[in-house]
Amino acid sequence: MPLQVLIVPRTLLLIMILAFILFQSLTASAAGEEEPRAEEQLPSYWMRQAQDQLRERLARTKDAITDSRRAKNVVMFLGDGLSLTTLTAARILKGQRRGGRGEEAQLAVERFPFAGLSKTYCIDEQTPDSACTATAYLGGVKTHSGTVGQSAGGERVDSVLQWAQRAGKATGLVTTTRLTDASPAGAYAHVRRRGEELEIARQLVEEEPGRKLHVILGGGLGKFADERRDGKDLLAQWRDNNPSGCFARSLKELMNCTADGTGSLLGVFSDNHMAYHLAASKEQPRLSEMAAAAIEKLVQKSQENGNGSGYFVFIEGGRIDHGHHETRVGYALDEMLEFDAAVEAVVRMTDPRETLLVVTADHSHTLSMAGYAKRGTPILGMDAQQRDLNGVPYSTLNYAIGKWQSLDKEGRRESPSKTLGPTSYTPSYIHGRKGVHSGEDVAVFAMGPQSHLFGGVMEQNLLPHLMGYAACLGSGVTICNQDKEQQDKDKDQETEADPDSS
């Protein structure tokens, strides 16, 4: 009997230990603490996955839509942090600024014939940052949060702009952020951590594809000169590398550069990010003006090549995201309308028969538009009839997480009416140091050759493969080589059916 007393507790202890280990394993898995699968570390995994998805789309649409056009030019627009709620709220603001009730207004992308949704996760995070997303929508590979132009395993990932350069196209980059910020860096840089902006600046000037860009417009002058500790003057290097190039620091200089000379164009209009449009001086060009200058210059460079090979340009409205991070929705929506004006300008300047236009976002934000406000209610304000259970009015737009909760001294929620304004903080539910990204899908809009392929729900890393297909860029299947690929596939099937024939 004493022996049994000793055995039973030990057995129970072993069972409890095993149960605890199993519980820890299950909860770690549920919390997303598992490492990414080994194959996801490889760029080949994501490239193959995207090519498979491309072929699936081609098979799905071949009997419904016939489009044999090849895209001579590609313009990719990126609204940083451009959530679906931001689109809706900006549309209403656009209409209200024009004197209407707002809801009936139209954004430029609403006239694009095809739209879809993009899944934005990184391989290690449900809700992504702008670095891993840039590597996906420009390089075709999903990677770790914070990584630019590299796979999770550290291999170099070439961007679609480099694919375009190899095809002989003129290339350009336009942003309202620092040129070394995560989104624009995805066009040319390869770093493990997005914060390595001094190295990113060096790569832009010294390495391919950055040094071969014909148009570079944005902010962040300090990363190229004053902030450096390596003794390099990257602006002087750029001038040496581009003796016929033109350097602009203001709107006037940008216009002069566009009108004069045939060399490359570099415009850096601020020491840091470019100022919000609402706070900018008249000397700072608007995004629409930079986009127009880029298209004009790239058309010129394409014609200089002698073969009219076309161009690829990446245009980012980067400060939409910054307005959301500050939870100052007035800034975010105004930056969205600046982005909208840039899309309008490029639509007017291009021919949809030969130019593919793609508009999308890298990730979403936690902005919500809730309640039952009457039609025509100022989108940056509130319908005073919309109240909580305590009878306190609330604003139409709110954030899930942010700086300001609209609380009184006792910590109770109070009406934000006295505080709300065009550039004020917007109420949020959870108190945080700043607004945060959100993980839902983002919109994709397309117009031009092969734009029908951008419909439906897609992985974000499929986007450069779709653009590559349309413009015959990269090493995957394209509209230029798909017939040969089909012939090779048919030949392989014949060989498998009759091994003796080979």
C-alpha positions as CSV (number, residue, x, y, z in Angstrom):
1,M,0.0,0.0,0.0
2,P,2.7,2.6,0.8
3,L,4.3,1.7,-2.6
4,Q,1.1,2.6,-4.4
5,V,0.9,5.9,-2.6
6,L,4.4,6.8,-4.0
7,I,3.6,5.7,-7.6
8,V,0.3,7.5,-8.1
9,P,1.6,11.0,-7.3
10,R,4.5,10.5,-9.7
11,T,2.2,9.3,-12.5
12,L,-0.1,12.3,-11.9
13,L,2.9,14.6,-11.9
14,L,4.1,13.3,-15.2
15,I,0.6,13.7,-16.7
16,M,0.4,17.2,-15.4
17,I,3.8,18.1,-16.9
18,L,2.8,16.7,-20.3
19,A,-0.5,18.5,-20.1
20,F,1.3,21.8,-19.3
21,I,3.7,21.4,-22.2
22,L,0.8,20.7,-24.6
23,F,-1.1,23.7,-23.3
24,Q,1.9,25.9,-23.7
25,S,2.4,24.7,-27.3
26,L,-1.2,25.2,-28.2
27,T,-1.4,28.7,-26.7
28,A,1.9,29.7,-28.3
29,S,0.5,28.6,-31.7
30,A,-2.8,30.4,-31.1
31,A,-0.9,33.6,-30.2
32,G,1.1,33.4,-33.4
33,E,4.5,32.8,-31.7
34,E,5.5,30.1,-34.1
35,E,8.4,30.9,-36.5
36,P,7.4,31.3,-40.1
37,R,7.6,28.0,-42.1
38,A,11.1,27.3,-43.5
39,E,10.0,27.7,-47.1
40,E,8.6,31.2,-46.4
41,Q,12.1,32.4,-45.7
42,L,13.0,31.9,-49.3
43,P,12.2,34.4,-52.1
44,S,11.7,31.4,-54.5
45,Y,8.7,30.3,-52.4
46,W,6.9,33.6,-52.8
47,M,7.9,34.1,-56.5
48,R,6.6,30.6,-57.3
49,Q,3.4,31.2,-55.3
50,A,2.8,34.5,-57.2
51,Q,3.4,32.9,-60.6
52,D,1.0,30.1,-59.8
53,Q,-1.6,32.7,-58.8
54,L,-1.0,34.6,-62.0
55,R,-1.5,31.5,-64.1
56,E,-4.7,30.8,-62.2
57,R,-6.0,34.3,-63.0
58,L,-5.1,33.9,-66.7
59,A,-6.9,30.6,-66.9
60,R,-9.9,32.0,-65.0
61,T,-10.3,35.1,-67.2
62,K,-9.3,33.8,-70.7
63,D,-12.8,32.9,-71.8
64,A,-14.4,36.0,-70.3
65,I,-12.1,38.8,-71.2
66,T,-9.7,39.1,-74.2
67,D,-7.0,41.7,-73.9
68,S,-3.9,41.3,-76.1
69,R,-2.5,44.8,-75.3
70,R,1.0,45.1,-73.9
71,A,1.5,47.9,-71.4
72,K,4.2,50.2,-72.8
73,N,4.1,52.3,-69.5
74,V,3.2,51.5,-65.9
75,V,2.3,54.0,-63.2
76,M,2.0,52.5,-59.7
77,F,0.3,54.7,-57.1
78,L,0.7,53.9,-53.4
79,G,-1.5,55.6,-50.8
80,D,0.4,54.8,-47.6
81,G,-2.1,53.8,-44.9
82,L,-5.0,54.3,-47.4
83,S,-7.8,52.3,-45.7
84,L,-11.2,51.8,-47.2
85,T,-12.6,54.1,-44.5
86,T,-10.1,56.8,-45.6
87,L,-11.3,56.5,-49.2
88,T,-14.9,57.0,-48.1
89,A,-14.3,59.9,-45.7
90,A,-12.0,61.6,-48.3
91,R,-14.7,61.3,-50.9
92,I,-17.2,63.0,-48.7
93,L,-14.8,65.7,-47.8
94,K,-14.0,66.3,-51.5
95,G,-17.7,66.8,-52.1
96,Q,-18.3,69.0,-49.1
97,R,-15.4,71.2,-50.1
98,R,-17.1,71.8,-53.4
99,G,-20.3,72.8,-51.7
100,G,-22.2,69.5,-51.9
101,R,-23.4,67.1,-49.2
102,G,-20.4,65.0,-50.0
103,E,-21.5,61.4,-50.2
104,E,-22.3,61.7,-53.9
105,A,-18.8,62.9,-54.9
106,Q,-16.3,60.7,-56.8
107,L,-12.6,60.0,-56.4
108,A,-10.5,59.5,-59.4
109,V,-10.1,55.7,-58.7
110,E,-13.9,55.3,-58.9
111,R,-13.7,55.6,-62.6
112,F,-11.2,52.8,-62.9
113,P,-12.9,49.7,-64.5
114,F,-11.4,47.0,-62.2
115,A,-10.9,46.8,-58.5
116,G,-9.8,44.1,-56.0
117,L,-8.5,43.6,-52.5
118,S,-4.9,42.9,-51.4
119,K,-3.9,40.8,-48.3
120,T,-1.2,42.7,-46.5
121,Y,0.3,40.5,-43.7
122,C,4.1,40.0,-43.3
123,I,5.4,36.6,-42.7
124,D,5.8,37.3,-39.0
125,E,2.9,39.8,-38.3
126,Q,-0.8,39.9,-38.9
127,T,-0.7,43.6,-39.2
128,P,2.2,44.8,-41.4
129,D,4.5,47.8,-41.5
130,S,5.5,49.7,-44.6
131,A,8.8,47.9,-45.1
132,C,7.6,44.3,-45.5
133,T,4.7,45.5,-47.6
134,A,7.0,47.5,-50.0
135,T,9.0,44.3,-50.5
136,A,5.8,42.5,-51.4
137,Y,4.1,45.0,-53.8
138,L,7.4,46.1,-55.4
139,G,9.5,42.9,-55.2
140,G,7.0,40.1,-55.2
141,V,8.2,38.6,-51.9
142,K,6.7,38.7,-48.4
143,T,9.3,39.1,-45.7
144,H,9.8,40.1,-42.0
145,S,8.3,43.3,-40.6
146,G,10.9,46.1,-40.9
147,T,12.9,44.5,-43.8
148,V,13.3,46.2,-47.2
149,G,14.3,44.5,-50.4
150,Q,15.4,41.2,-48.7
151,S,13.7,37.9,-48.0
152,A,13.3,36.7,-44.5
153,G,16.4,34.6,-45.1
154,G,18.4,37.6,-46.1
155,E,18.5,37.1,-49.8
156,R,18.3,40.1,-52.1
157,V,14.9,40.8,-53.7
158,D,15.0,42.9,-56.9
159,S,12.1,45.3,-57.4
160,V,9.9,45.7,-60.4
161,L,11.7,49.0,-61.1
162,Q,14.8,47.0,-61.6
163,W,12.9,44.6,-63.9
164,A,11.8,47.6,-65.9
165,Q,15.4,49.0,-66.2
166,R,16.6,45.6,-67.5
167,A,13.8,45.9,-70.1
168,G,15.2,49.3,-71.2
169,K,12.5,51.4,-69.7
170,A,12.9,54.8,-68.1
171,T,12.2,54.7,-64.4
172,G,11.2,57.1,-61.7
173,L,10.3,57.5,-58.0
174,V,8.0,60.2,-56.4
175,T,7.1,60.5,-52.7
176,T,6.0,63.0,-50.2
177,T,8.1,61.3,-47.4
178,R,11.8,61.1,-47.1
179,L,13.2,59.3,-50.2
180,T,14.8,56.9,-47.7
181,D,11.6,56.0,-45.9
182,A,10.4,52.4,-46.1
183,S,7.9,52.6,-49.0
184,P,10.1,54.4,-51.5
185,A,13.1,52.4,-50.3
186,G,11.4,49.3,-51.5
187,A,12.0,50.5,-55.1
188,Y,15.7,50.3,-54.9
189,A,17.2,49.3,-51.4
190,H,18.2,46.1,-49.7
191,V,18.5,46.4,-45.9
192,R,17.6,44.2,-43.0
193,R,16.2,47.1,-41.0
194,R,14.3,50.0,-42.4
195,G,15.9,52.4,-40.0
196,E,19.2,52.1,-41.8
197,E,18.3,55.2,-43.8
198,L,21.9,56.5,-44.3
199,E,22.7,53.2,-45.9
200,I,19.5,53.4,-47.9
201,A,20.5,56.8,-49.2
202,R,23.9,55.5,-50.2
203,Q,22.3,52.7,-52.2
204,L,20.0,55.1,-54.0
205,V,23.0,57.1,-55.3
206,E,25.7,54.4,-55.7
207,E,24.0,51.1,-56.5
208,E,21.5,49.8,-59.1
209,P,18.6,50.3,-59.6
210,G,18.8,53.6,-57.6
211,R,21.6,55.3,-59.5
212,K,19.8,54.5,-62.8
213,L,16.5,56.1,-61.8
214,H,15.8,59.0,-64.2
215,V,13.4,60.8,-61.8
216,I,13.8,61.0,-58.0
217,L,11.4,63.4,-56.2
218,G,10.7,63.7,-52.5
219,G,12.0,64.8,-49.1
220,G,14.8,63.9,-46.7
221,L,17.8,66.0,-47.7
222,G,19.6,65.3,-44.5
223,K,20.2,61.6,-45.2
224,F,22.3,62.6,-48.3
225,A,24.5,65.2,-46.6
226,D,24.3,66.8,-43.2
227,E,23.3,63.7,-41.2
228,R,26.0,61.5,-42.6
229,R,29.1,60.5,-40.7
230,D,31.0,58.7,-43.5
231,G,32.2,61.9,-45.2
232,K,30.1,61.2,-48.3
233,D,28.3,64.1,-50.0
234,L,25.7,62.0,-52.0
235,L,24.2,65.1,-53.7
236,A,27.7,65.9,-55.1
237,Q,28.1,62.3,-56.2
238,W,24.7,62.4,-57.9
239,R,25.7,65.6,-59.8
240,D,29.0,64.0,-60.8
241,N,27.2,60.9,-62.1
242,N,24.6,63.0,-63.9
243,P,26.5,65.9,-65.5
244,S,23.5,66.9,-67.6
245,G,21.0,66.3,-64.7
246,C,19.0,68.9,-62.9
247,F,18.6,69.3,-59.2
248,A,15.6,71.1,-57.7
249,R,14.8,72.3,-54.2
250,S,11.5,74.2,-54.9
251,L,8.5,74.2,-57.1
252,K,10.0,76.9,-59.3
253,E,13.2,74.9,-59.8
254,L,11.2,71.8,-60.5
255,M,9.3,73.5,-63.3
256,N,12.6,74.9,-64.7
257,C,14.1,71.4,-64.6
258,T,11.2,69.9,-66.4
259,A,11.3,72.5,-69.1
260,D,15.0,72.7,-69.6
261,G,17.5,69.9,-70.3
262,T,17.3,66.3,-71.2
263,G,19.2,64.8,-68.2
264,S,17.9,63.0,-65.1
265,L,15.9,64.8,-62.5
266,L,16.5,64.9,-58.7
267,G,14.3,67.0,-56.5
268,V,14.6,67.0,-52.7
269,F,12.2,69.6,-51.2
270,S,12.7,69.3,-47.5
271,D,15.2,68.2,-44.9
272,N,12.8,65.6,-43.5
273,H,9.4,64.5,-44.8
274,M,7.8,67.0,-47.0
275,A,5.3,69.2,-45.1
276,Y,1.7,68.3,-45.0
277,H,-0.1,70.1,-47.8
278,L,-2.2,72.1,-45.3
279,A,1.0,73.4,-43.6
280,A,3.2,73.7,-46.7
281,S,4.7,76.9,-48.2
282,K,3.9,77.8,-51.8
283,E,7.5,76.9,-52.6
284,Q,6.9,73.2,-51.9
285,P,5.4,71.3,-54.9
286,R,2.2,69.4,-54.5
287,L,2.1,65.7,-55.2
288,S,0.2,66.3,-58.4
289,E,2.9,68.7,-59.6
290,M,5.6,66.2,-58.9
291,A,3.7,63.4,-60.6
292,A,3.1,65.5,-63.7
293,A,6.8,66.5,-63.8
294,A,7.8,62.9,-63.5
295,I,5.6,61.7,-66.3
296,E,6.8,64.5,-68.6
297,K,10.4,63.7,-67.9
298,L,10.0,60.0,-68.3
299,V,8.2,60.3,-71.6
300,Q,11.1,62.4,-72.7
301,K,13.7,59.9,-71.5
302,S,11.8,57.0,-73.1
303,Q,11.8,58.8,-76.5
304,E,15.6,59.5,-76.1
305,N,16.2,55.8,-75.9
306,G,15.3,55.7,-79.6
307,N,13.0,52.6,-79.2
308,G,10.2,54.3,-77.3
309,S,10.5,51.5,-74.7
310,G,8.2,53.3,-72.2
311,Y,8.6,53.9,-68.5
312,F,7.7,52.7,-65.0
313,V,7.1,55.1,-62.2
314,F,6.2,54.6,-58.5
315,I,4.3,57.5,-57.0
316,E,3.5,57.6,-53.2
317,G,1.2,59.7,-51.2
318,G,3.1,58.9,-48.0
319,R,1.8,61.4,-45.5
320,I,-1.7,59.9,-45.4
321,D,-0.2,57.4,-43.1
322,H,1.4,60.1,-40.9
323,G,-1.9,61.9,-40.4
324,H,-3.4,58.7,-39.2
325,H,-0.5,58.0,-36.9
326,E,-1.0,61.4,-35.3
327,T,-4.7,60.6,-35.2
328,R,-5.4,64.0,-36.9
329,V,-7.8,62.8,-39.5
330,G,-8.0,66.2,-41.2
331,Y,-4.4,65.9,-42.3
332,A,-4.8,62.3,-43.4
333,L,-7.9,63.2,-45.5
334,D,-6.3,66.2,-47.1
335,E,-3.3,64.2,-48.0
336,M,-5.6,61.6,-49.5
337,L,-7.2,64.4,-51.7
338,E,-3.7,65.5,-52.8
339,F,-3.1,61.9,-53.8
340,D,-6.5,61.9,-55.6
341,A,-5.4,65.0,-57.5
342,A,-2.2,63.3,-58.5
343,V,-4.1,60.3,-59.9
344,E,-6.4,62.7,-61.8
345,A,-3.4,64.5,-63.3
346,V,-1.7,61.3,-64.5
347,V,-5.0,60.0,-65.9
348,R,-5.2,63.1,-68.1
349,M,-1.6,62.8,-69.2
350,T,-1.6,59.1,-70.2
351,D,-3.3,56.9,-72.8
352,P,-5.2,54.0,-71.2
353,R,-4.6,52.0,-74.4
354,E,-0.8,51.8,-73.7
355,T,-0.4,52.8,-70.0
356,L,-1.4,50.6,-67.1
357,L,-2.4,52.5,-64.0
358,V,-2.5,50.7,-60.6
359,V,-3.6,52.4,-57.4
360,T,-3.3,50.6,-54.0
361,A,-2.2,50.9,-50.4
362,D,0.4,49.1,-48.3
363,H,-1.7,48.7,-45.2
364,S,-4.8,50.0,-43.4
365,H,-5.4,52.2,-40.3
366,T,-7.9,52.0,-37.5
367,L,-10.1,54.9,-38.6
368,S,-13.8,54.1,-38.4
369,M,-16.9,55.9,-39.6
370,A,-19.7,54.9,-37.3
371,G,-23.2,55.9,-36.1
372,Y,-26.1,57.2,-38.1
373,A,-25.1,60.7,-38.9
374,K,-27.5,62.5,-41.3
375,R,-26.5,62.8,-44.9
376,G,-24.4,66.0,-45.4
377,T,-23.0,66.0,-41.8
378,P,-19.5,67.5,-41.9
379,I,-17.3,64.5,-42.1
380,L,-14.7,66.2,-39.8
381,G,-17.4,67.0,-37.3
382,M,-20.4,65.3,-35.8
383,D,-24.2,64.9,-35.8
384,A,-25.1,66.1,-32.3
385,Q,-28.1,63.7,-32.3
386,Q,-25.8,60.7,-32.3
387,R,-25.2,60.0,-28.6
388,D,-24.0,57.2,-26.4
389,L,-26.0,55.6,-23.6
390,N,-25.1,58.5,-21.3
391,G,-26.4,61.0,-23.7
392,V,-22.9,62.3,-24.8
393,P,-22.5,63.1,-28.5
394,Y,-19.7,61.4,-30.5
395,S,-17.8,62.3,-33.7
396,T,-18.5,60.5,-36.9
397,L,-14.8,59.5,-37.4
398,N,-12.9,57.8,-34.6
399,Y,-9.8,55.7,-34.1
400,A,-9.5,52.5,-32.2
401,I,-6.1,53.5,-30.7
402,G,-4.6,57.0,-30.4
403,K,-3.5,60.0,-28.3
404,W,-6.8,61.6,-27.3
405,Q,-9.9,60.1,-25.8
406,S,-12.1,63.2,-25.3
407,L,-12.3,62.7,-21.5
408,D,-13.1,65.2,-18.7
409,K,-11.0,65.6,-15.6
410,E,-12.8,62.7,-13.9
411,G,-12.0,60.4,-16.8
412,R,-15.5,60.4,-18.2
413,R,-16.1,60.8,-21.9
414,E,-17.3,64.2,-23.0
415,S,-18.5,65.7,-26.3
416,P,-15.5,66.4,-28.6
417,S,-17.5,69.3,-30.3
418,K,-15.4,72.1,-28.8
419,T,-12.2,70.6,-29.8
420,L,-12.9,69.1,-33.3
421,G,-11.4,71.1,-36.2
422,P,-9.8,70.6,-39.6
423,T,-6.4,69.6,-38.1
424,S,-7.3,68.7,-34.5
425,Y,-6.8,65.3,-32.9
426,T,-9.6,62.9,-33.5
427,P,-11.0,60.9,-30.6
428,S,-9.8,57.3,-30.1
429,Y,-11.0,54.5,-27.9
430,I,-7.8,53.1,-26.5
431,H,-5.0,55.4,-25.2
432,G,-1.8,54.9,-27.1
433,R,1.3,57.0,-28.0
434,K,0.1,57.2,-31.6
435,G,-2.3,55.7,-34.0
436,V,-1.5,52.2,-35.3
437,H,-1.9,50.2,-38.5
438,S,-4.7,47.8,-38.9
439,G,-4.6,44.4,-40.7
440,E,-7.6,44.3,-42.9
441,D,-7.3,44.0,-46.7
442,V,-6.7,47.2,-48.8
443,A,-8.1,48.2,-52.2
444,V,-6.5,47.8,-55.6
445,F,-7.7,49.7,-58.6
446,A,-6.5,49.3,-62.2
447,M,-7.0,50.7,-65.6
448,G,-5.3,50.0,-68.9
449,P,-3.7,47.0,-70.6
450,Q,-4.4,43.7,-68.6
451,S,-6.1,45.6,-65.8
452,H,-8.8,42.9,-65.6
453,L,-6.2,40.7,-63.9
454,F,-6.3,43.0,-60.8
455,G,-9.9,42.0,-59.8
456,G,-10.8,39.8,-56.8
457,V,-8.8,39.1,-53.7
458,M,-5.0,38.6,-54.0
459,E,-1.8,38.3,-52.1
460,Q,0.0,41.6,-52.0
461,N,3.1,40.1,-53.5
462,L,1.2,39.2,-56.6
463,L,1.0,42.8,-57.7
464,P,4.5,43.2,-59.3
465,H,3.9,39.9,-61.2
466,L,0.7,41.3,-62.6
467,M,2.4,44.5,-63.7
468,G,5.3,42.4,-65.0
469,Y,2.9,40.3,-67.0
470,A,1.3,43.3,-68.6
471,A,4.5,45.1,-69.5
472,C,6.7,42.1,-70.2
473,L,9.0,42.6,-67.2
474,G,10.8,40.1,-65.0
475,S,11.6,36.4,-65.5
476,G,8.1,35.1,-65.0
477,V,5.2,34.5,-67.4
478,T,4.3,37.6,-69.4
479,I,2.0,38.5,-72.2
480,C,5.1,38.4,-74.5
481,N,6.1,34.9,-73.6
482,Q,2.9,33.1,-72.5
483,D,2.5,31.5,-76.0
484,K,6.0,30.0,-75.8
485,E,5.3,28.8,-72.2
486,Q,2.1,27.1,-73.3
487,Q,4.0,25.5,-76.2
488,D,6.6,24.2,-73.8
489,K,3.9,22.9,-71.5
490,D,2.1,21.1,-74.3
491,K,5.4,19.6,-75.5
492,D,6.2,18.3,-71.9
493,Q,2.7,16.8,-71.8
494,E,3.3,15.0,-75.1
495,T,6.6,13.7,-73.9
496,E,5.0,12.3,-70.7
497,A,2.3,10.7,-72.8
498,D,4.8,9.1,-75.2
499,P,8.2,8.7,-73.5
500,D,9.6,6.9,-76.6
501,S,9.1,10.0,-78.8
502,S,12.0,11.7,-77.1
